[in-house]
Amino acid sequence: MDERHIGGDFDDFLREQGLLEEVEAAAAKRVIAFQIRQEMKRARLTKSEMAKRMQTSRAAVDRLLDPRNHSVTLSTLERAAAAVGKRLKMELV
């Protein structure tokens, strides 16, 4: 076992491996996909109705809700949020 990581911070480990930004982006996408799915359930929206509200295809909604798909654009996220009566809020920290 690598002694320099014992008791260390996981973020530090990911940073050293050059993975922190990628892992954080993937986690953010998973959270947003989960939140959109929850809002769809709350509003009893099917994927087809969601696609109609977003003026896109059902396949695009499938990609949006797939937590492993990292190619979703900011514009798509904004349209999805609006389709469930929400708005997307992002900030730099």
ABEGO torsion letter per residue (X at the ends): XBAAABGBBAAAAAAAAGAAAAAAAAAAAAAAAAAAAAAAAAAGBBAAAAAAAAGBBAAAAAAAABAABAABBAAAAAAAAAAAGBBBBBBBX
